[in-house]
Amino acid sequence: MADPRNKNLKGPAALFLFLCISPIMQGQDTLPSVQKVSLLFMGDIMGHDSQINAAAIPGTGTYDYREVFMHVKPLIDSSDFSASNLEVTLAGPPYKGYPQFSSPSALAAACTEAGIDCLFTANNHSADRGKSGIISTLDRLDSIGIPHTGTFRNKTSRDTLQPLVVNRNGISVAFLNYTYGTNGITVPPPVIVNMLDKEKITEDIMKAKELKPDVLILALHWGTEYDTIPSENQILLANYFFYKGVDIIIGSHPHVIQKMIWQKDNPVFKNKAVTYSLGNFISNQRKPGTDGGSMVKIELTKTDSSVVISDAGYYLTWVYTPVENGRMRFYILPCAGFENKPEFFTDKNDYLRMMKFIKSARSLLSGQNEGFHEIIPQGK
């Protein structure tokens, strides 16, 4: 076709081409603006005694957890924003695992170096070291510079800092975080651990919506430990909070994976999503199902003022604990990247255990998920 910019065209021919091309050019000028953001969520970050010992640098009194995340760091870096449940306190020494956790702050520092952008702190271990433990955890997270929500120094702090609002690529996301309880440990005033109370959460949802975020996300520590089926209460709560205006619910606590539902076309809960439990991200729990978890990736697309979930998927991860130079180590492995590499494992039984986890997780999720698909990185 002749170029309409050809100065040799005159008269009717030039007018004809102008009339044909002009609507196309006008359409290009009025195309809606589109922004996208990808959110990545990981399960429970725990700190058992064996993990603390593995991170200790002999003879120095210091700790280094960076190698734990080295294999999943590229996946974390591929998202625009990522968050996980910090299921320990950073209360200082004596460092201890179960039942009342306190891990070195190097654990949180390694999270930031791995690319994790935010930590949820409301869970059943939030008060393991009492009032001072809650405050110390907040102090250490603030000193590292990692955003957090779920626990607060006092009511003024809670009212000022909640919800946590994050802006990425022109899309604003508000986060609220709550736990079903604190293992019977009293939370002494003025510190606050957000509790899973319907009425209070409803108030917080209304307050958050006044800020007009594009998306509102609840991170809920709930459910029954080691049960792969969401409880009736979980399902009822999810539906209730969806009715109240929540868009996405990210679940933790059971320490095993539970189903993920993206209600893409549901007329009542259209464009809502819930992941009932992401399982363990890093821990030394080794019972079947507790030795791994899922990283959920949700893509949001904003066209003008409308924001929708445009994709929802997950990576399976498994915790590899080889003994190297006489010491137990911890590595989070992206399953898709290692299921075809049996030679990577020094003990073939470790490879077989990972494959057992993969088979069980895929069977569960492929049979129960709605809308969410497993993400297999290219080249794997």
VORO-919578 format. One line per 4 residues: their letters; for each residue x, y, z of C-alpha. Coordinates in Angstrom, 2 decimals, always signed. Last residue first. Example, Ala and Ser with C-alpha at 12.3 -4.5 7.8 and 13.67 -1.06 7.14 Angstrom:
REM VORO-919578
sa) +13.67/-1.06/+7.14 | +12.30/-4.50/+7.80
REM end
This chain:
REM VORO-919578
kgqp) +12.62/-27.21/+32.96 | +13.58/-24.91/+30.07 | +10.72/-22.55/+30.71 | +9.54/-22.43/+34.31
iieh) +6.65/-24.83/+35.08 | +3.82/-22.95/+36.74 | +1.12/-25.20/+38.17 | -2.36/-23.92/+37.44
fgen) -4.91/-22.05/+39.55 | -8.43/-21.60/+38.13 | -10.13/-24.08/+40.44 | -7.97/-26.42/+42.49
qgsl) -9.31/-29.68/+43.94 | -8.17/-32.57/+41.76 | -5.09/-30.97/+40.25 | -4.17/-29.67/+43.68
lsra) -4.33/-32.96/+45.58 | -2.74/-35.14/+42.91 | -0.06/-32.56/+42.27 | +0.78/-32.36/+45.97
skif) +0.96/-36.16/+46.38 | +3.16/-36.68/+43.34 | +5.47/-33.79/+44.24 | +5.85/-34.97/+47.85
kmmr) +6.69/-38.50/+46.72 | +9.19/-37.08/+44.22 | +10.87/-35.14/+47.02 | +11.12/-38.28/+49.14
lydn) +12.59/-40.20/+46.21 | +15.22/-37.52/+45.68 | +16.12/-37.63/+49.35 | +16.36/-41.43/+49.16
kdtf) +18.87/-41.04/+46.31 | +21.34/-39.51/+48.77 | +23.77/-36.97/+47.37 | +20.97/-35.38/+45.37
fepk) +21.81/-33.44/+42.21 | +22.08/-36.67/+40.16 | +18.31/-37.14/+40.49 | +17.86/-34.10/+38.24
nefg) +14.47/-34.43/+36.53 | +12.46/-33.40/+39.59 | +14.92/-30.58/+40.24 | +13.67/-27.47/+38.43
acpl) +9.99/-28.38/+38.66 | +10.36/-28.88/+42.41 | +11.69/-25.41/+43.21 | +14.14/-26.36/+45.97
iyfr) +14.36/-24.68/+49.37 | +17.76/-25.57/+50.83 | +18.69/-26.48/+54.40 | +21.98/-27.94/+55.62
mrgn) +22.85/-30.59/+58.23 | +26.51/-30.59/+59.17 | +29.20/-33.28/+58.85 | +30.81/-31.70/+55.82
evpt) +27.43/-31.59/+54.10 | +24.40/-33.45/+55.45 | +21.48/-32.93/+53.09 | +18.22/-31.23/+54.09
yvwt) +16.17/-30.42/+50.97 | +12.94/-28.51/+51.63 | +10.48/-28.85/+48.73 | +8.75/-26.25/+46.58
lyyg) +5.76/-26.43/+44.22 | +5.25/-23.35/+42.07 | +1.79/-21.83/+41.75 | -0.56/-20.14/+39.33
adsi) -3.13/-17.41/+38.91 | -3.53/-15.16/+35.87 | -5.50/-12.03/+34.91 | -6.89/-11.13/+38.31
vvss) -8.86/-7.98/+37.68 | -8.45/-4.22/+38.19 | -10.75/-1.66/+36.53 | -9.86/+2.05/+36.71
dtkt) -8.22/+2.38/+33.26 | -7.30/-1.24/+32.56 | -5.49/-2.72/+35.55 | -4.17/-6.27/+35.35
leik) -3.26/-8.35/+38.39 | -1.08/-11.44/+38.21 | -1.13/-13.93/+41.06 | +1.83/-16.18/+41.87
vmsg) +1.49/-18.76/+44.64 | +4.60/-20.37/+46.10 | +3.71/-23.83/+47.31 | +4.80/-26.12/+50.12
gdtg) +7.27/-28.73/+51.20 | +8.33/-31.13/+53.96 | +4.96/-30.90/+55.73 | +3.23/-33.16/+53.21
pkrq) +4.77/-36.37/+54.53 | +6.32/-35.72/+57.95 | +9.62/-33.87/+57.72 | +9.11/-30.63/+59.64
nsif) +12.47/-28.91/+59.61 | +11.08/-25.66/+58.24 | +11.12/-23.46/+55.15 | +8.19/-22.59/+52.88
ngls) +5.70/-24.76/+54.71 | +2.15/-25.17/+53.42 | +0.42/-22.59/+51.19 | -2.93/-22.97/+52.93
ytva) -6.45/-21.93/+51.92 | -5.40/-20.11/+48.77 | -8.35/-17.86/+48.00 | -9.28/-15.87/+44.90
knkf) -12.06/-13.45/+43.91 | -12.63/-12.32/+40.31 | -16.37/-13.00/+40.40 | -17.58/-14.02/+43.85
vpnd) -21.33/-13.98/+43.18 | -21.40/-14.48/+39.40 | -18.60/-17.08/+39.52 | -16.56/-16.58/+36.34
kqwi) -12.99/-16.35/+37.58 | -13.53/-17.74/+41.02 | -9.85/-18.48/+41.62 | -9.71/-21.30/+44.18
mkqi) -6.58/-22.82/+45.70 | -6.62/-26.12/+47.61 | -4.63/-26.93/+50.74 | -0.90/-27.49/+51.12
vhph) +0.49/-28.65/+54.46 | +1.80/-26.70/+57.45 | -1.86/-26.06/+58.56 | -0.91/-22.47/+59.52
sgii) -1.25/-20.30/+56.37 | -3.87/-18.77/+54.10 | -3.80/-16.01/+51.48 | -7.20/-14.43/+50.80
idvg) -7.80/-12.24/+47.72 | -10.46/-9.65/+46.83 | -11.98/-8.62/+50.18 | -15.22/-6.65/+49.83
kyff) -17.44/-7.72/+52.73 | -18.99/-10.54/+50.70 | -15.50/-11.88/+50.08 | -14.91/-11.76/+53.84
ynal) -17.98/-13.91/+54.48 | -17.10/-16.40/+51.75 | -13.61/-16.86/+53.16 | -14.96/-17.18/+56.70
liqn) -17.43/-19.89/+55.67 | -14.72/-21.82/+53.81 | -12.28/-21.62/+56.71 | -14.98/-22.62/+59.18
espi) -15.91/-25.70/+57.13 | -12.28/-26.76/+57.41 | -9.99/-26.74/+54.41 | -8.85/-30.24/+53.39
tdye) -5.12/-31.02/+53.55 | -5.24/-31.34/+57.34 | -1.78/-31.15/+58.94 | -2.81/-28.38/+61.36
tgwh) -6.44/-27.29/+61.17 | -7.36/-23.92/+59.72 | -6.21/-20.36/+60.27 | -3.42/-17.81/+59.90
lali) -5.08/-15.36/+57.50 | -3.42/-12.96/+55.07 | -6.25/-10.77/+53.77 | -5.81/-8.89/+50.49
lvdp) -7.59/-5.76/+49.23 | -7.05/-4.70/+45.60 | -7.22/-1.34/+43.79 | -6.92/+0.49/+47.07
klek) -9.64/+3.06/+47.80 | -8.31/+4.37/+51.14 | -11.87/+4.08/+52.51 | -11.65/+0.39/+51.60
akmi) -9.05/-0.13/+54.32 | -11.32/+1.35/+57.00 | -14.23/-0.87/+55.89 | -11.96/-3.92/+55.91
deti) -10.70/-3.01/+59.38 | -14.25/-2.82/+60.73 | -15.01/-6.22/+59.17 | -11.82/-7.57/+60.74
kekd) -13.06/-6.45/+64.14 | -16.44/-8.11/+63.64 | -15.04/-11.33/+62.28 | -12.32/-11.78/+64.94
lmnv) -9.18/-13.49/+63.67 | -6.79/-11.78/+66.07 | -4.28/-9.08/+65.21 | -1.45/-9.26/+67.74
ivpp) -1.27/-6.03/+69.70 | +1.24/-4.60/+72.16 | -0.15/-2.26/+74.85 | -1.05/-4.51/+76.47
pvti) -0.06/-8.11/+77.22 | -0.76/-10.80/+74.60 | -1.74/-13.82/+76.67 | -0.29/-17.12/+75.52
gntg) -2.98/-19.71/+74.73 | -1.24/-20.90/+71.58 | -1.38/-17.40/+70.07 | -4.77/-17.43/+68.29
ytyn) -6.74/-17.53/+65.02 | -4.24/-15.17/+63.39 | -4.69/-11.97/+61.37 | -3.07/-9.94/+58.55
lfav) -4.43/-7.04/+56.46 | -2.84/-5.96/+53.19 | -3.78/-3.15/+50.77 | -2.66/-3.28/+47.12
sign) -2.27/-0.23/+44.86 | -1.63/-0.63/+41.12 | +0.37/+1.96/+39.13 | +3.26/-0.41/+38.52
rnvv) +3.56/-1.31/+42.20 | +2.00/+0.48/+45.16 | +1.87/-1.18/+48.58 | -0.56/-0.36/+51.38
lpql) -0.18/-1.89/+54.84 | -3.58/-1.48/+56.43 | -2.76/-0.62/+59.13 | +0.20/+1.59/+60.01
tdrs) -1.50/+4.45/+61.83 | -4.29/+2.61/+63.64 | -1.93/-0.19/+64.59 | +0.77/+2.19/+65.81
tknr) -1.75/+4.13/+67.87 | -3.09/+0.88/+69.29 | +0.31/-0.26/+70.51 | +3.57/-1.91/+69.44
ftgt) +1.95/-3.74/+66.53 | +1.57/-7.21/+65.06 | -0.06/-8.20/+61.75 | +1.99/-6.18/+59.26
hpig) +5.50/-6.03/+57.87 | +7.74/-3.95/+55.60 | +11.44/-4.92/+55.53 | +13.92/-2.21/+56.44
isdl) +16.42/-4.34/+58.34 | +16.12/-2.03/+61.34 | +12.33/-2.13/+61.04 | +12.33/-5.93/+61.05
rdlt) +14.59/-5.92/+64.12 | +12.43/-3.45/+66.01 | +9.22/-5.33/+65.14 | +10.66/-8.61/+66.37
siig) +12.00/-6.95/+69.51 | +8.55/-5.51/+70.24 | +6.85/-8.88/+69.94 | +9.55/-10.59/+71.98
skgr) +9.37/-7.96/+74.71 | +5.63/-8.51/+75.06 | +5.91/-12.27/+75.38 | +8.55/-14.56/+73.90
dash) +6.17/-16.93/+72.10 | +3.70/-14.10/+71.43 | +3.75/-14.24/+67.61 | +3.83/-18.07/+67.59
nnat) +0.14/-18.58/+66.70 | +0.42/-16.17/+63.78 | +0.38/-12.44/+63.04 | +3.79/-11.46/+61.62
flcd) +3.24/-11.23/+57.85 | +6.54/-10.41/+56.15 | +7.06/-8.16/+53.11 | +9.38/-7.70/+50.14
igae) +11.04/-11.10/+49.80 | +13.91/-10.69/+47.33 | +16.33/-13.34/+48.58 | +18.37/-10.57/+50.23
tcaa) +15.23/-9.52/+52.10 | +14.61/-13.05/+53.35 | +18.27/-13.41/+54.31 | +17.91/-10.36/+56.57
alas) +14.84/-11.96/+58.16 | +16.84/-15.08/+59.03 | +19.84/-12.98/+60.11 | +17.54/-11.63/+62.84
pssf) +18.47/-14.78/+64.76 | +15.48/-17.00/+65.58 | +13.23/-17.11/+68.63 | +10.54/-19.78/+68.74
qpyg) +8.60/-21.04/+71.72 | +7.71/-24.71/+71.08 | +9.77/-25.32/+69.01 | +12.98/-23.56/+68.04
kypp) +15.40/-21.67/+70.21 | +17.81/-18.77/+70.15 | +18.70/-17.68/+73.66 | +19.09/-15.05/+72.45
galt) +17.22/-12.30/+70.58 | +13.47/-11.86/+70.20 | +13.21/-12.29/+66.45 | +9.95/-14.19/+66.82
veln) +9.08/-17.08/+64.56 | +6.36/-17.89/+62.05 | +7.23/-15.22/+59.50 | +4.45/-15.66/+56.91
sasf) +5.57/-14.67/+53.40 | +5.38/-11.80/+50.92 | +6.43/-10.97/+47.36 | +6.08/-8.00/+45.02
dssd) +6.96/-7.49/+41.34 | +7.69/-11.17/+40.72 | +10.66/-12.64/+38.81 | +12.98/-11.96/+41.74
ilpk) +11.14/-14.54/+43.82 | +11.56/-17.14/+41.09 | +15.26/-16.32/+40.73 | +15.68/-16.54/+44.55
vhmf) +14.26/-20.06/+44.71 | +17.58/-21.93/+44.51 | +19.53/-19.55/+46.78 | +16.91/-19.35/+49.52
very) +18.51/-21.52/+52.21 | +21.98/-20.37/+51.14 | +21.29/-16.95/+52.64 | +20.67/-18.15/+56.18
dytg) +23.86/-16.82/+57.79 | +24.38/-16.66/+61.54 | +26.84/-15.04/+63.94 | +28.44/-16.14/+67.22
tgpi) +31.75/-16.30/+65.41 | +33.32/-19.65/+66.32 | +31.27/-21.69/+63.88 | +28.94/-19.74/+61.56
aaan) +25.46/-20.77/+62.73 | +22.88/-21.24/+59.97 | +22.74/-25.03/+60.30 | +22.36/-24.78/+64.08
iqsd) +19.43/-22.37/+63.74 | +17.79/-24.67/+61.19 | +18.29/-27.71/+63.43 | +16.67/-25.86/+66.34
hgmi) +13.54/-25.11/+64.31 | +12.99/-21.71/+62.73 | +9.86/-21.47/+60.58 | +8.99/-19.49/+57.47
dgmf) +5.43/-20.56/+56.69 | +4.00/-20.18/+53.21 | +5.02/-18.10/+50.21 | +3.12/-15.49/+48.23
llsv) +4.11/-13.89/+44.92 | +2.31/-10.88/+43.42 | +2.65/-9.92/+39.76 | +1.68/-6.44/+38.59
kqvs) +0.20/-5.28/+35.30 | -0.78/-1.87/+33.94 | -2.95/-1.11/+30.91 | -3.92/+2.31/+29.51
pltd) -6.95/+2.18/+27.28 | -6.36/+2.79/+23.54 | -7.60/+6.28/+22.62 | -4.66/+7.53/+20.54
qgqm) -4.39/+4.23/+18.68 | -8.06/+4.45/+17.74 | -7.45/+7.93/+16.27 | -4.63/+6.54/+14.13
ipsi) -6.89/+3.78/+12.87 | -9.72/+6.25/+12.19 | -7.31/+8.46/+10.14 | -5.97/+5.68/+7.93
clfl) -8.93/+5.24/+5.58 | -9.92/+8.94/+5.41 | -6.32/+9.98/+4.75 | -5.93/+7.37/+2.02
flaa) -9.03/+8.64/+0.21 | -7.99/+12.30/+0.54 | -4.56/+11.59/-0.95 | -6.09/+9.76/-3.91
pgkl) -8.76/+12.45/-4.44 | -6.26/+15.32/-4.84 | -2.55/+14.76/-4.43 | -0.05/+12.01/-3.69
nknr) +3.53/+13.09/-4.48 | +4.14/+14.01/-0.83 | +4.12/+10.36/+0.15 | +3.09/+10.42/+3.84
pdam) +0.10/+8.27/+3.00 | +2.60/+5.49/+2.09 | +1.21/+3.49/-0.78 | +0.00/+0.00/+0.00
REM end
